[in-house]
């Protein structure tokens, strides 16, 4: 199973489509929040086109979302998607993923929450900085940002997994 992971698109249709193209064929996507709005602390992204991005997302049936700090009710209205949940806990075959935007609690708290739910992966967004590390119990990922990176490169990830012991992480940057 291939699971595309992206976050913090902040209304950039072009960067969203670039990420989809780089990830290639996947079974599904998980978007970690901050979908359409650029937010009051960020500059307006280049090629900002939230309306076009909303239309693209509306036509996708294999994408899951968690709510970011810049997401609102109107995002659900224009995408016809559930973007209001703070957490996603989902089994993908033998792999259990705990996903959240990452702005509500500390990393230690998120790790404890993922461990309590017997998750193999904890994935977050929010920081716009890529993370790929493993503790004794959970693999922690942050795909960075497709649109407003704070670590030098736009990015997304793919979890390519057979089961919780047989997987690899693909990182795509541009």
C-alpha positions in Angstrom: 0.0 0.0 0.0 1.2 3.5 -0.9 -0.1 6.4 1.3 0.7 9.9 0.1 1.3 12.4 3.0 1.1 16.2 2.4 0.4 19.2 4.6 0.2 23.0 4.6 -0.9 23.6 1.0 -2.2 27.0 2.1 -4.3 27.5 -1.1 -1.6 26.8 -3.7 -3.1 24.7 -6.5 0.2 24.5 -8.3 2.2 23.2 -5.4 -0.6 20.7 -4.5 -0.6 19.3 -8.0 3.3 19.2 -8.0 3.1 17.1 -4.8 0.5 14.7 -6.4 2.7 14.3 -9.5 5.8 13.6 -7.5 4.2 11.0 -5.3 2.9 9.1 -8.3 0.3 6.4 -8.0 -0.9 6.0 -4.4 -3.8 4.2 -2.8 -4.8 7.3 -0.8 -3.7 10.6 0.6 -3.6 12.0 4.1 -3.6 15.8 4.2 -2.5 17.2 7.6 -4.3 20.5 7.5 -4.0 24.1 6.5 -5.6 23.4 3.2 -6.9 26.6 1.6 -6.1 29.7 3.7 -2.6 31.0 3.8 -3.0 32.3 7.4 -2.4 35.7 9.0 1.3 34.9 9.8 2.2 33.8 6.3 2.8 35.9 3.2 0.4 35.2 0.3 1.8 32.2 -1.4 2.9 32.4 -5.0 0.2 31.2 -7.4 -2.4 31.3 -4.5 -5.6 29.8 -6.0 -7.7 28.3 -3.2 -10.8 28.2 -5.4 -9.1 26.0 -8.0 -7.5 23.9 -5.3 -11.0 23.4 -3.6 -12.4 22.2 -7.0 -9.5 19.7 -7.4 -10.0 18.3 -3.9 -13.8 18.1 -4.4 -13.2 15.7 -7.2 -10.9 13.4 -5.2 -12.4 10.4 -3.4 -9.2 8.9 -1.9 -8.1 11.7 0.5 -8.4 12.1 4.3 -8.0 15.3 6.2 -7.3 16.6 9.7 -8.0 20.2 10.7 -5.2 22.7 10.8 -5.1 25.9 12.6 -5.9 27.8 9.4 -8.8 25.7 8.3 -12.5 26.8 8.8 -16.0 25.6 8.1 -16.0 27.3 4.7 -13.2 24.9 3.6 -15.6 22.0 4.1 -18.3 23.8 2.2 -16.2 24.4 -0.9 -14.5 21.0 -1.0 -17.4 18.8 0.2 -14.8 17.1 2.5 -14.7 16.5 6.2 -11.9 18.9 7.4 -13.1 19.5 10.9 -11.6 16.6 12.9 -8.5 17.2 14.9 -7.3 13.6 14.7 -7.4 10.7 12.3 -6.7 7.2 13.6 -7.0 4.8 10.7 -5.9 1.3 9.8 -4.4 0.9 6.4 -4.0 -2.9 6.1 -1.8 -3.9 9.0 -0.6 -0.4 9.6 -2.3 2.0 12.0 -1.7 5.7 11.6 -2.4 8.5 14.0 -2.6 11.8 12.1 -3.0 15.4 13.5 -2.0 18.8 12.4 0.2 19.2 15.4 -0.6 22.6 16.8 -2.7 21.6 19.9 -0.3 19.6 22.0 3.4 18.8 22.5 5.2 16.1 20.6 5.5 14.1 23.8 1.7 14.2 24.3 1.1 13.2 20.6 3.5 10.3 21.0 1.6 9.1 24.1 -1.7 9.5 22.3 -0.4 7.4 19.4 1.0 4.8 21.7 -2.2 4.5 23.6 -4.0 3.7 20.3 -1.3 1.2 19.3 -0.4 3.2 16.2 2.7 2.4 14.1 3.0 6.0 12.7 2.4 9.4 14.1 2.2 12.0 11.3 1.9 15.7 11.8 2.2 19.0 9.9 2.1 22.6 11.1 5.8 23.3 11.5 6.5 23.3 7.7 9.7 21.3 8.5 10.3 17.7 7.5 10.7 15.0 10.2 11.5 11.3 9.7 12.5 9.7 13.0 11.6 6.6 15.0 11.2 6.0 18.7 11.1 2.6 20.3 7.3 2.4 19.6 6.3 4.7 16.8 7.6 6.2 13.6 7.2 10.0 13.5 6.7 11.8 10.2 6.1 15.4 9.1 6.1 15.9 5.4 7.0 19.6 5.7 5.0 22.0 3.5 4.1 21.8 -0.1 3.8 25.6 -0.3 5.5 27.6 2.4 8.5 25.5 3.5 10.6 26.6 6.5 13.4 24.2 5.9 14.5 25.2 2.4 12.4 22.9 0.2 8.8 22.2 -0.7 8.0 18.6 0.2 5.7 15.7 0.6 6.1 12.0 1.6 4.9 8.5 0.8 4.6 5.6 3.2 5.1 2.5 1.1 4.1 -0.4 3.4 3.3 -4.0 3.4 2.9 -4.2 7.2 4.2 -2.3 10.3 7.6 -4.1 10.0 8.0 -3.9 6.3 7.8 -0.3 5.0 9.9 2.5 3.6 9.5 6.3 3.6 9.9 8.2 0.4 10.6 12.0 0.7 10.0 14.2 -2.3 11.4 17.7 -2.5 11.4 20.6 -5.0 
